[in-house]
Amino acid sequence: MEFKINPFNNMTFSKDVIWIFLLILLAPFSSDGQNAKAAVNFTIEGRITDFGDGMLVGTISDFKTNTLTLDTILVKNDSFKHKAFVNEKQIVSYGVTDNRFAKYRKAVKDGDTVLVDFTNKKLKAIEIVVFPGVNIRVEGNASSYLNAYSTGSPEEVKIASLNRKLYPFRDSLSDIDYTNKQTFRYALQQEEKFVNSISTIENSFIKNNPSSIISSYLIFQRFQTFIKSNKPEADSLLTLLKPKKGDVYYRRMIFIKNNLAESKKAIKVGEKFPDFKTKFIYKGKNFTLNQTQGKYRLIDFWGTWCIPCVKEMPQLKQFYEKHKDSLTIIGIANDNYQNWTAFLNKHHYNWIQLLDNGPIKLSEDLKVEVYPTKYLLDPSGKIIMIFKDADEGIWSKIESALNIRH
């Protein structure tokens, strides 16, 4: 069987060549010290009915070096057998990078209606507890979403049992219709009901399993929300745990708590935007901000979950096409890899696209708290404008700053 791939209209590729091509695209995301020849110390195999052919992609963290490595599982005819490496016990979420499980939901903001993609990442991922020496088995189906669970260790049994309880409520959350004004209040009541049910299930698990790394993982997600806005609440979350030695999430929370006072202040107009580097660039290799010097640059912090971000993307694309000779646009998504990749694969927003998904995020380092947030830089890297939230007048303001005349 052969496929034609644009823009190479005169070339055909076998299915095997396409897999190799996809792996080459993903290769730049791997860390320097880990490649196909690296040592492996855990395995994942299984069968997901109705999945067919495709990929499951997760990110494995090295909390000691603050680096991430993409781990790609190839699925063929519903089945897979995979070997990988991890240096510390952690939870890895393996999900798809295509649109097969995307749920589309219309959401209302300030009277406007916009179609939002990928509203609930939990419906498209398998959460697995990985650690050196574990052999994991995954079974399930993909008839409506990635309804698959793992076995292989006591922690696998726990996380599978937990997610079997959580996923129906997460699925119900993604089905809520916010577009009907007559039922909008009811929709909010339903949302509160499902969120409370999820919290109750998670709280019960944490109470009954205070030493489980799964509990630390759940607390870690809440901790990141409260540590900036409500430090006493963040501190109280830590008291719910009785972590075992080597718990990476508890260790990370203590580090964040102890170093919060040393965090940088938000950068301002007139200051130079700090240089940064990343391997998480869409269809590219390593990226540093300094390599784009010499042109005006618009840095856009966004996410697939952000309604105003998604809404303004067509306008941003139009603006990019009009001014790309004098302006470089750099999108930085605070998102997970699967949603980010699937969104860009579908919509083809082809300016520089980066993923802000490391153990230490650039958005956190710069104190970006509103989405979207944009920084307009002059050719030397100095900030000349900052835009927070959606701004209908942003395009004319940027054109004025660039001295562009119609």
Secondary structure, DSSP 8 states (H G I E B T S, - for coil): -EEE-TT-TT-EEEHHHHHHHHHHHHGGGS-TT-STTS---EEEEEEEET--SEEEEEEEEETTTTEEEEEEEEEBTTEEEEEE--SS-EEEEEE-SSSTT---EEEEETTEEEEES---GGGGEEEEEE-TT-EEEEEEE-SSS-EEEEESSHHHHHHHHHHHHHHHHHHHHHT-----GGGHHHHHHHHHHHHHHHHHHHHHHHHH-TT-HHHHHHHHHHHHHHHHH-HHHHHHHHTT----TT-HHHHHHHHHHHHGGG------TTSB----EES-BTTS--EEGGGGTTSEEEEEEE-TT-HHHHHHHHHHHHHHHHHTTTEEEEEEE-S-HHHHHHHHHHH---SEEEE--SSS-HHHHTT--SSSEEEEE-TTSBEEEEEES--TTHHHHHHHHTT---
